[in-house]
Amino acid sequence: MKPVKIAMMSLTHGHTRKYYQTLRENSKLDWVASCAEDQAAKDVYELYKTGVPCYLSAEEMFRKHPDIEAVVLASANDRHLEQVRFCAERGIDILSMKIPTFDMDEYDKMIELCGKAGIICQIELELHYNPVVLRLKKLLGEGAVGRILSVQATNITLSPVWAFPWQGVPEASFGSRVPLRAGDRRFRGGALCDHPHVFDMIRWLTGSDFDCLFAEVAPNLRPDIEVEDMLLVNGRMKDGTAFLFDPSWSRMEERLKVPAPGWEVFPKRMEVNITVTGENGVLVCDCFGPNVYHNGAPNDRYTVQYTYFDEWIGLIDEFVDCVRHRKQPKINLKWHKQTIQAMNACYESISTRTPVRPA
């Protein structure tokens, strides 16, 4: 299959660095160009010495590389509608970061733009391609625990705000400046906006959608940021499955400008665990378990180096297959919309201190 000629835009999302490796090493992609949001993003990009040209203007990038077929939108959430429109006008397929937008009018506009242009828009939720999670789904499909009764999941990390500042800016992350609740100095746009994975996974594992959610925030671990970093969500799916989610920034970080091993203060920067309880048993899934720990760089202390299987391989396999055969990915805009509606319901629940049904 002919490699897809691909580019990147903005370079300001927390997953950007992973794409520097993926786009360079995956033989199904031909990485031809990048476009940085600003000079600061371009300066960080140059540290990785990819050999791929980087511009400060998307128009210039597309003018100099008219053969671009697809782009990775590695940008702030509030930039997505504008960039989706830009790509739709040019017939460019899209691999977008995990929150298209929290504004449902904007969301519907993106669906309309992509539909009229006939372009692919895949939402990047790499956990679907993790081999441990694929094994979990296979076992559940085979009835290993019988009918599912409950799902408990964590998606806890350190905070990306220090290296990717827009993720601590409510207008850029959530899309507007909305207080968490009356009397709270914090605004929507923190850890919840960074961790849609568990909300998406339960829909995929159960085949059901959200019926009711209740969410609560804790006092921040990081008093100097103005968005939430700790919260808990519970509720029920339409098929009766109960759930409890922890999508927090509850790992503390060394505030390195360029993330690297040693960024974590706690010796593991990420915990993504799923426990499924059924009528006949329990399955426990540690999605990022295999690691190497060592004392060393950069600060001569306990440091983690991840050694798990690269789930971006499966993600790119699906994206390329969809681009070449003009079919919709499983995590498309229309499917993912219910996940974002559920996350909006979480914010409403935090504000009202009541259970909320997704709109």
Buried (B, 14 or more C-beta within 10 A) or exposed (E): EEBBBBBBBBBBBBBBBBBBEBBEEBEBBBBBBBBBBEEEBBEBBEEBEBEBEBBEEBEEBBEEBEEBBBBBBBBBBBBBBEBBBBBBEBEBBBBBBBBBBBBEEBBBBBBEBBEEBEBBBBBBBBBBBBBBBBEBBEBBEEEBBEEBBBBBBBBBBBBBBBBBEBBBBBBBBBBEEBEBBEEEEBBBBBBBBBBBBBBBBBBBBBBBBBBBBBBEBEEBBBEEBBBBBBBBBBBBBEEEBBBBBBBBBBBBBBEBEEBEBBBBBBEBBBBBBBBBBBEEEEBEBBBBBEBEEEEEEEEEBBBBEBEBBBBBBBBBEBBBEBBBEEEBBEBBBEBBBBBBBBBBBBBBBBBEEEBBBBE
